[in-house]
Structure formats: structure tokens, C-alpha cells
Amino acid sequence: MSVTTYEQLDVWKKAHAVVLDVYRITLKFPSDERFGLINQVRRSAASTPANIAEGFRRSTKPDKARFYNIALCSMDETRYHLLLAHDLGYANTEELRRRADEVTRMLSAYTKAIEASERVRKTRNTLIAAAIAGTITAIAATKASVAAPLILAFARCLSVFY
């Protein structure tokens, strides 16, 4: 089954679940943290699935990877805020941080796979361009009567790649 929406991505589902639990847990924080830690942890947590959603629709792999990297940074920020809340005694956030780690691992692997596939594509295109240049040079050095059939054969070869 192909993935057609960001909601189908397991990493988005897990990140969204973390956000929901961040909102629930911060309801118990002291009210004087309303514009401080509560606001910060909620914003950073919500930023992760939001950037996954935005990256999902990006048309190029570098754009996708950039948004997924932003999502990773937001999840790291969330982890820190949860650690701070734990250390301040506002809540036990160990389980939530463990789940945030899982999202980070998944998103990191997904981002690396996208970046690797982009490197493969660029390498392939570079090799194809070098082969085209070499073939054109060889055809240009031949007699005109021989060059025409070579050009047609070369065009057929190119159609395999494009």
C-alpha cells in the first residue's frame, strides 16, 4: 500500500501522540509556567508533526529532508523541556521522553534514507552526463555517413534513462 497522506506515516502518528500527551501532562504544571515552560514544550512538540506534514508534500527530496530535519530539532527541544519539567518536579516525564526518543530514531532513519537516495540520484545523473559527453565527442569525430546511424542509436539508448 502506498502512503498518500502524512497521517499514514507511523512516525507522524507517534509524534502526534507525543503532542497529545504533552498537552495532557502540562495541564498539571504550575500556573506560573503558563507563558514559560508550558508554552515552550507545547510549541516545540507540536512543531514536530507539523513539519513532518509540511515535508511530506514537498516535491523534492532535499526539501523533504530539510523539513524532517527541522522536525528532528523540534523533538530534541521537546525532550529537553520534558527533562526540565521532570527535574523541576512538575511531572514524571520518563515514559514520554522514551517515546520522543523513538520518534527521533524513526525520523532520523527516514531523513537519512531520503538523503541517501538523493545522493544516488545525483551520482547516477553525473555518470549519465559523462557518458553522454563522451559519446557526443566520439560521434563528432566520425564521418558524416557513419554519424547519423550512431546518433539514432544513441537517442534510443537515452530513451531508456529518460
N, C-alpha and C positions, 0 to 999 in steps of 0.2 A: 504494500500500500504506500503510495507516495504522500508526502506531507504537503498539504496545500495551505495550511494556516499555522501561525505561530503557536496557537493553542494546542496543536497536536504534538509539539516538541516536548519531550519528557523534561528537558532542562527548564523550559518555561513553566511547566506545571509545578515543578519543585520550587522554583524561585517564587512563583505566585503564592504557593502555600507558606513559604517563609514570610512573605509580606503580611499575609493574613494573621499569622501568629505574632509577628512584631506588633501589629496594631492591637491585638488582644493583650499582649503582655505589657505594653506601655500604658494601658488603661490603669494599671496598678502603680505606676510610678508616682512620686510626689508631684503635687500640682505645681510647685515652683519650677519643675523641669518642663513645663508645658511648652515654653518657647526656646528651650535649650535642647537637652538630650532627646526628649520625646520627638520634637520636630526633626532633629538631625537623623535619628535612626529610622524614622518612618520615611523620610525623603530618600535616604540612601537605599533602603530596602526596596522601595517602590521603583527606584531608578533601574534596578537590575532587570526585572521582567519587561519594563517599558523599553529599554534599549535592545533587549532580545527581539521584541516585537518590531521595533523600527529596523533593526538589522535584517530581519527575515525578509522584508520586502525590497531591500536594496538589490540593485541589479548586478553589481559587480562584486567579485569575491573580496577585493581589498576594502570596499565599503562595508560589506557584511562583517568582515574581521574587525574593522575599526569599531563598529557598534558593539560587537560581542566583547571586545577588549574594554570598552567603557563599562559594560555591564559587569565584567570581572572586577574592575576597580571599585565600582559601587558596592559589590558584595564584600570586598575587603573592608571598605569603610563601615559597612553594616556590622561585620564581625567585630571590628574594634569597638563600636558603640555598644554592642551586646556585652563584650568583655568589660567595658567600663561600668555598665549598668550592674553587672554581676559583682564586680569589685566594690561598687558603692553600696551593695546590699539591697538594691531595688528589686531584683528578681534572680532566680536561678536560670541562667541562660545557656547552660552547658549543652542541653539537647538541641536547642535552636542553633547554637554555633556549630554543632556537629552537622546538622542539616545544611547550614550555609556552606560548610566545607565541601559537602557532597556536590552542591550546586557549582561551587568554584572548580572542583575537579572535572565535572562534566563539561562545563562551559570552556574550560581551558583546553580540554581534549578536542572539543568541537572547533574551537578557534584555530588550533594548531593544524587540524585536518584541512580546514579551508585554506589556510596559508600555504600548506604543503602542496595542495592541488593547484594553487595559483602559480607556485614556483615550477611545477611540472609543465603547466601550460606554457609559461614563458620560455622555458628551455626548449620545448618541442617547437615552438614558433621560431626561435632563434636558429635551430638546426634546419628547419624547413627553409628559412630565408637564405641561409648559407648555401644550401643545395640548389636553390633557385638561381642564386647569383652565379654559382659555378657552372650550372647548365647553360645559362644565357651566354656566359663568356665562351663556352665551348661551341655553342651554336653559331655565335657571331664569327668565330674563326673558321667555319666551314664554308664550302662553296654554296652559292645560292640554290643550286639544284638539289643539294642534299639538305639544306637548312629547312625548307618548307615541310617535308615529312617529319623532321625532328621536332619542329615547333608543334605540329599537330599531336605527336606522341607525348610531348612534354605537357601540353594542355590537358590531355586525357589523364595523365598522372596527377596533375594538380587537382583535378576534379575529385579525386579520392579524398584529399585533405580538406577541401572547402566546399 
